[in-house]
Amino acid sequence: MKIAVFSTQPYDRRFLDEANLQSDPSNPFELVYQDASLSARTVSLAQGCEAVCVFVNDVLDAEVLEALAGYGVRAVLLRCAGFNNVDLQAAHRLGLFVARVPAYSPEAVAEHTLALVMTLNRHTHRAYNRVREGNFMLDGLLGITLHDKTVGIVGTGKIGLATARIFKGLGCRVLGYDPYPSADFQAVGEVVELDDLLGASDIVSLHCPLMDSTRHMINRESIRQMKRGAMLVNTSRGALIDTPAVIAALKSRQLGSLAIDVYEQEAQLFFHDRSGDIIDDDVFQRLMTFPNVLVTGHQGFFTEEALREISAVTLHNLSCLRDGVACANVVPAV
């Protein structure tokens, strides 16, 4: 089978090639790597392929899916857990096989969440730059002790649970909210309603999928419910946050600090080198002016273990289609 792999970086090629050779050395898939992201403008690159392999910022709306089906593409392989970028109704109407990687090294994202919190709280990124310039003053680097603080985990699935365990280990009080709470979470923290979590937490960390019910769940109203001066962390999906509302809360000091690894309009920014360009996203540029905002470019998943698991599961999903066996990772119709 021939697969067009979109939005590829050197590390994608490395781990997918490795998984391809290990999965079936005598009958490997033919992987055709494309640097471009998938969209209506680039969908023609999938001609001659039986499947496409895509990532978080590829566009799979009805127009793109219909074009893919017209080219004879039978499968959409998501090398990520989220599927908010896929028009599932159109995909199933067209008879396309859609499968994802539902859980890959949740500890990777949980550990990155901790890294963001520790960096932003103790200002280690600013201290690093100061020391390199010979400035050893501590003024402006004051943080708080996380022990005994309250951390609210919004979304208690595998990543949220892994994050909760880390903060529990630091001696924090852990609260969790989820419409479908994890039984395992109750051994780590206390399950509460979202309003109660927002009002009591010194740190609020988001670990939910992006759906209609969660889009802009952090907005002007929910921010007003948060403890004044709290830290907000998002390592899930950018559109969970209403960014202009967050900017207003930072300006008013209602929100104490913000750490994000995702951004609602990240598709034109993240996974690209824009260092020589003028970034014309005024909202993002405004965010970058705040000293109490920390942004990383969607790297929470970026560990060797996670990339190896993503590649292996992605090709396993395709093997299920090729061999005509049931696949546990198929995304059902909505």
FIDRENKOL-210549 format. One record per residue (C-alpha): residue in one letter; x, y negated, z. Coordinates in steps of 0.25 Angstrom, whole numbers, plus 2048, in hexadecimal, padded with zeros to 3 digits. Example, Ala and Ser with C-alpha at 12.3 -4.5 7.8 and 13.67 -1.06 7.14 Angstrom:
% FIDRENKOL-210549
A, 831, 812, 81F
S, 837, 804, 81D
//
This chain:
% FIDRENKOL-210549
M, 800, 800, 800
K, 805, 7F2, 7FD
I, 802, 7E7, 807
A, 804, 7D8, 806
V, 809, 7D3, 813
F, 806, 7C4, 815
S, 80D, 7BA, 81E
T, 819, 7C2, 81F
Q, 826, 7BD, 827
P, 833, 7C5, 827
Y, 82F, 7CC, 834
D, 822, 7D1, 82E
R, 82A, 7D7, 823
R, 834, 7DE, 82D
F, 82A, 7E4, 836
L, 820, 7E8, 82B
D, 82B, 7EE, 823
E, 82F, 7F6, 82F
A, 821, 7FB, 832
N, 81F, 7FE, 824
L, 82B, 808, 823
Q, 827, 80E, 831
S, 818, 810, 82E
D, 81A, 819, 822
P, 828, 81A, 81C
S, 824, 822, 810
N, 818, 81A, 80C
P, 81A, 80B, 811
F, 811, 800, 80D
E, 815, 7F6, 803
L, 816, 7E8, 80A
V, 816, 7DC, 802
Y, 81A, 7D0, 80A
Q, 815, 7C2, 808
D, 81A, 7B6, 80F
A, 80D, 7AF, 80C
S, 801, 7AF, 815
L, 7F4, 7B5, 80F
S, 7EA, 7AB, 80A
A, 7E1, 7A9, 7FE
R, 7EE, 7A2, 7F8
T, 7F7, 7AF, 7FA
V, 7ED, 7BA, 7F9
S, 7F1, 7BE, 7EB
L, 7FF, 7C3, 7F1
A, 7F7, 7CF, 7F6
Q, 7F4, 7D4, 7E8
G, 7F8, 7E2, 7E6
C, 7F8, 7E5, 7F5
E, 7EE, 7EE, 7FC
A, 7EF, 7E7, 809
V, 7F4, 7DA, 80F
C, 7FB, 7D8, 81D
V, 7F8, 7CA, 823
F, 7FB, 7C2, 830
V, 7F4, 7B8, 839
N, 7F4, 7AC, 82F
D, 7F0, 7B3, 822
V, 7E3, 7B0, 81D
L, 7D9, 7BB, 81A
D, 7CC, 7B4, 817
A, 7C1, 7B9, 80E
E, 7C8, 7B3, 801
V, 7D5, 7B9, 804
L, 7CF, 7C7, 808
E, 7C7, 7C7, 7FB
A, 7D3, 7C4, 7F3
L, 7DB, 7D0, 7FA
A, 7D0, 7D9, 7F8
G, 7D0, 7D5, 7E9
Y, 7DE, 7D9, 7E8
G, 7DC, 7E7, 7EE
V, 7E1, 7E4, 7FC
R, 7DA, 7EE, 806
A, 7E0, 7EA, 813
V, 7E3, 7DE, 81C
L, 7EE, 7E1, 826
L, 7EF, 7D7, 831
R, 7FD, 7D7, 838
C, 7F7, 7D0, 844
A, 7EB, 7D2, 84E
G, 7E2, 7C7, 84A
F, 7D9, 7C7, 83E
N, 7D3, 7B9, 83F
N, 7D9, 7B6, 831
V, 7D1, 7C1, 82A
D, 7C3, 7C0, 825
L, 7BF, 7CD, 82A
Q, 7B1, 7CD, 824
A, 7B7, 7CB, 816
A, 7C2, 7D5, 818
H, 7B8, 7E0, 81C
R, 7AE, 7DC, 811
L, 7BA, 7DE, 807
G, 7BD, 7EB, 80D
L, 7CB, 7E7, 812
F, 7D2, 7EF, 81D
V, 7D6, 7E5, 828
A, 7DF, 7E9, 833
R, 7E8, 7E2, 83E
V, 7F2, 7E4, 848
P, 7E9, 7E3, 855
A, 7F4, 7E3, 85F
Y, 803, 7E1, 85E
S, 80C, 7DF, 869
P, 803, 7D7, 872
E, 80F, 7D4, 87B
A, 815, 7CC, 870
V, 80B, 7C2, 870
A, 809, 7C2, 87F
E, 818, 7C0, 881
H, 818, 7B4, 877
T, 80C, 7AE, 87F
L, 815, 7AF, 88B
A, 821, 7A9, 883
L, 818, 79D, 87F
V, 813, 79B, 88D
M, 821, 79B, 894
T, 827, 793, 889
L, 81C, 788, 88A
N, 81B, 788, 899
R, 82A, 788, 89C
H, 82E, 77F, 890
T, 839, 789, 88C
H, 838, 784, 87D
R, 83B, 776, 881
A, 845, 77A, 88B
Y, 84D, 782, 880
N, 84D, 775, 878
R, 852, 76C, 883
V, 85D, 775, 887
R, 862, 776, 879
E, 863, 767, 879
G, 86A, 767, 887
N, 85E, 762, 88E
F, 85C, 76A, 89B
M, 851, 761, 8A2
L, 845, 769, 8A7
D, 83C, 75D, 8A7
G, 830, 761, 89E
L, 832, 770, 89F
L, 829, 772, 8AB
G, 821, 77F, 8AA
I, 818, 786, 8B4
T, 81A, 794, 8BA
L, 811, 79E, 8B3
H, 810, 7A7, 8C0
D, 802, 7A5, 8C6
K, 7FD, 79E, 8BA
T, 7F0, 7A2, 8B3
V, 7F1, 7A7, 8A5
G, 7E4, 7A9, 89C
I, 7E4, 7B3, 891
V, 7DA, 7B1, 887
G, 7D8, 7BE, 880
T, 7DC, 7CB, 888
G, 7DF, 7D4, 87D
K, 7ED, 7DB, 87B
I, 7F5, 7CE, 879
G, 7ED, 7C7, 884
L, 7EF, 7D2, 88E
A, 7FE, 7D3, 88B
T, 7FF, 7C4, 88D
A, 7F7, 7C5, 89A
R, 800, 7D0, 89F
I, 80C, 7C7, 89D
F, 806, 7BB, 8A5
K, 802, 7C4, 8B0
G, 810, 7C9, 8B1
L, 814, 7BA, 8B3
G, 80B, 7B9, 8BF
C, 800, 7B2, 8B8
R, 7F1, 7B3, 8BA
V, 7EB, 7B8, 8AD
L, 7DD, 7B5, 8A8
G, 7D7, 7BB, 89C
Y, 7CB, 7B9, 893
D, 7C6, 7C2, 888
P, 7B8, 7C5, 882
Y, 7BD, 7D3, 883
P, 7C6, 7D4, 88F
S, 7D1, 7DE, 88F
A, 7D0, 7E8, 89B
D, 7DF, 7E8, 89C
F, 7DF, 7D9, 89E
Q, 7D8, 7DB, 8AB
A, 7E4, 7E1, 8B1
V, 7EC, 7D5, 8AE
G, 7E3, 7C9, 8AF
E, 7D5, 7C4, 8B2
V, 7CA, 7C4, 8A7
V, 7C3, 7B6, 8A7
E, 7BA, 7AE, 89E
L, 7C1, 7A5, 895
D, 7BD, 798, 89C
D, 7C2, 79D, 8A9
L, 7CF, 7A1, 8A2
L, 7D1, 793, 89C
G, 7CE, 78C, 8A9
A, 7D8, 794, 8B1
S, 7E4, 797, 8A8
D, 7F1, 790, 8A9
I, 7F4, 797, 89B
V, 7EA, 79B, 891
S, 7EF, 7A5, 887
L, 7E7, 7A9, 87B
H, 7E7, 7B8, 876
C, 7DA, 7B9, 86D
P, 7D7, 7BC, 85F
L, 7D2, 7B1, 856
M, 7C3, 7B2, 853
D, 7B7, 7A9, 852
S, 7B5, 7AA, 861
T, 7C3, 7A6, 865
R, 7C6, 79C, 85A
H, 7CA, 78F, 862
M, 7C7, 795, 86F
I, 7D0, 78B, 875
N, 7CA, 77E, 871
R, 7C6, 771, 878
E, 7BC, 777, 881
S, 7C4, 783, 886
I, 7D0, 77B, 888
R, 7C8, 772, 891
Q, 7C6, 77F, 899
M, 7D4, 782, 89B
K, 7DC, 77E, 8A7
R, 7E3, 770, 8A5
G, 7F1, 772, 8A1
A, 7F0, 781, 89D
M, 7F9, 787, 892
L, 7F2, 78D, 886
V, 7F9, 798, 87E
N, 7F4, 79E, 871
T, 7FB, 7AA, 86A
S, 7EF, 7B0, 863
R, 7E9, 7A8, 858
G, 7EA, 799, 856
A, 7DB, 796, 854
L, 7D8, 79A, 862
I, 7DC, 78C, 865
D, 7D6, 77F, 860
T, 7E3, 778, 85E
P, 7DE, 76A, 85E
A, 7D6, 76C, 86B
V, 7E3, 772, 871
I, 7EB, 766, 86C
A, 7E1, 75D, 873
A, 7E2, 765, 880
L, 7F1, 764, 880
K, 7F0, 754, 87E
S, 7E6, 753, 88A
R, 7EF, 75C, 892
Q, 7E3, 766, 894
L, 7EC, 771, 88E
G, 7FA, 771, 894
S, 801, 779, 889
L, 7FF, 781, 87D
A, 807, 78D, 877
I, 802, 793, 86A
D, 808, 79E, 861
V, 7FC, 79C, 857
Y, 7F6, 790, 851
E, 7E8, 78F, 84A
Q, 7EF, 789, 83D
E, 7FB, 791, 83E
A, 7FA, 798, 830
Q, 802, 78C, 829
L, 80D, 78B, 834
F, 810, 798, 83B
F, 819, 7A3, 835
H, 81F, 798, 82C
D, 82B, 78F, 82D
R, 825, 781, 82C
S, 832, 77A, 832
G, 834, 773, 826
D, 826, 76F, 823
I, 81D, 764, 828
I, 812, 76B, 830
D, 805, 764, 82D
D, 7FD, 76B, 837
D, 7FA, 75F, 840
V, 7F3, 767, 84B
F, 7FF, 770, 84C
Q, 809, 764, 84C
R, 801, 75E, 857
L, 803, 76A, 860
M, 812, 76A, 85E
T, 813, 75C, 864
F, 80F, 761, 872
P, 81A, 765, 87B
N, 811, 76F, 882
V, 80D, 777, 876
L, 815, 783, 871
V, 813, 789, 864
T, 819, 796, 85E
G, 816, 79B, 850
H, 80D, 7A8, 852
Q, 819, 7B0, 857
G, 812, 7B7, 863
F, 811, 7C4, 85B
F, 820, 7C3, 856
T, 827, 7CE, 85D
E, 82E, 7DA, 856
E, 824, 7E4, 85E
A, 818, 7DC, 859
L, 81D, 7DB, 84A
R, 820, 7EA, 84A
E, 812, 7ED, 84F
I, 80B, 7E4, 846
S, 812, 7EA, 83A
A, 810, 7F8, 83E
V, 801, 7F6, 841
T, 7FF, 7EE, 834
L, 804, 7FA, 82C
H, 7FD, 804, 834
N, 7F0, 7FD, 831
L, 7F3, 7FD, 822
S, 7F7, 80C, 823
C, 7E9, 80F, 829
L, 7E3, 809, 81D
R, 7EC, 810, 813
D, 7EA, 81E, 81A
G, 7DB, 81C, 81C
V, 7DB, 81D, 82B
A, 7D4, 815, 835
C, 7DB, 808, 83A
A, 7D9, 803, 848
N, 7DE, 7F5, 845
V, 7D3, 7F2, 83A
V, 7CD, 7E5, 83C
P, 7BE, 7E7, 83C
A, 7B3, 7DF, 835
V, 7AE, 7D3, 83D
//
